């Protein structure tokens, strides 16, 4: 196929020229070319003295070439989806995953990296040592070094594990789908928003019934426990939600996850043992910034120790507001009422003060003040949709650092949520001159008529968050893509730059830069901002305790597993709750049976990461509170030791280089209003 835009080797992707029929051809051609070239390289390497760049750069180029093809496809599939594109994308997934498995299990490539690790340390770029270290680590974590019998067993265990994890998730979905609640009296649905009631009435009608037919999904659950005036309705929906896929779910007897949980934990434990780790938590931490199970446990217990009394007081305040002891299905309901009474602030009502162009110019000003970087629009850049804009970042010296596409508005063809994605990675050496390019994607409402797009403060926080990821990706000084930008950054540290930027969105000085009533230009009144800031910490200790409960349960169930006793699921959950929770859970609560974050994969023995990164971000931000919000020397240090290094060094050491000491929890507790 001639002129396939996905096969271009330089410049920005030609988004508007990419068609579904280009996808499979470009992907398969590139995978095949990569295989051939890797083979040639490995053959040439045998029996010769290895020079780092001569070996590693071609391999880095192969990955980046594939990224150049696949990243635009994956991006378009998320922001400009069509049935044809989705089909083309799905058709390539097996080939992409086969290639990744092949690379991850390539014995000769593993041996090559090992030989390079033993070779001379000179004439290598920054991050070279870490690149080898991470590559070798990942090979070993996937069992490449094992003797044949154990390797085969490891492969079987991993396959069974992914089947069991998928089964767990499927049971949660099927169990929820089996639940329904039919209500006919209008008095019982009082308080519920139209957004939930209307579809429920339509469902009842479609089933030939009067009233409302409720199904069990996250929005329904949240709306009912937060807004329904009828405590019995709240209890019914709560009970459905916390018994999904369990022995307590009489509505879905075939979907009890109890046996799958046992199986998943046993398989994970065996996999970790095969690789040489005492338990799965230790295996999971091998790729994290946290160094040991004890360190994570101590960290969570410290958060707990500081939050529990405040959490108790928050619950007491709520119960005295309600005038009675509260059940778990009452908490959200009375919290909402108490919040209204205390702060009477509606995020929606603030929209006129946050026109999107004003927020963005304020955000760009913040970046400029911190790092001396200018962000310039490049009109007319090819994109996938007419509202999309492209910006380039220019350093004080006039050097182009990178660029990013900004796609702000919701469309029916676009995935929901907000995110940063890597469009191109930094690849810089004697031959390659590629600067990093990012995508910043949100889902705001389109501007109507002459009125600019107006966003809530919450959405402003989101833009700041994603901009933190963008800066992390773009400001990297590391020239090897696999350890540049966000690549190679451990999972429990990757939210540091984003949560750090988020904090700025709450500072009066920054809100002043970012707000201005779209008609009058008047900045957000100081009193409104003050109550907005106060409302941010409403029940923050109760929220902290909830996160600590999840994280400690996740850590302990993986760290303390032993084959003789099995998972001890309910006992362990009860122990964690005794130690952490201040809200009492009913005996029939089976929260763990639908905890897809950890039993569906993803966050297993990693749930603590949320809080871990928050602590890093809060402590980094505290340095700016001490030195001045826009202190140039400090910002330079943050850039140099955190934003620029990508995954090229240990983040714990880098943090010490920036802060002069390791992070501790005080700053987060203080920022959350829990102590200090
Ligand atoms: Zn993030």
Boltz pocket constraint, residues with backbone or C-beta under 6 A from the ligand:
constraints:
  - pocket:
      binder: B
      contacts: [[A, 465], [A, 469], [A, 494], [A, 495], [A, 498]]
      max_distance: 6.0
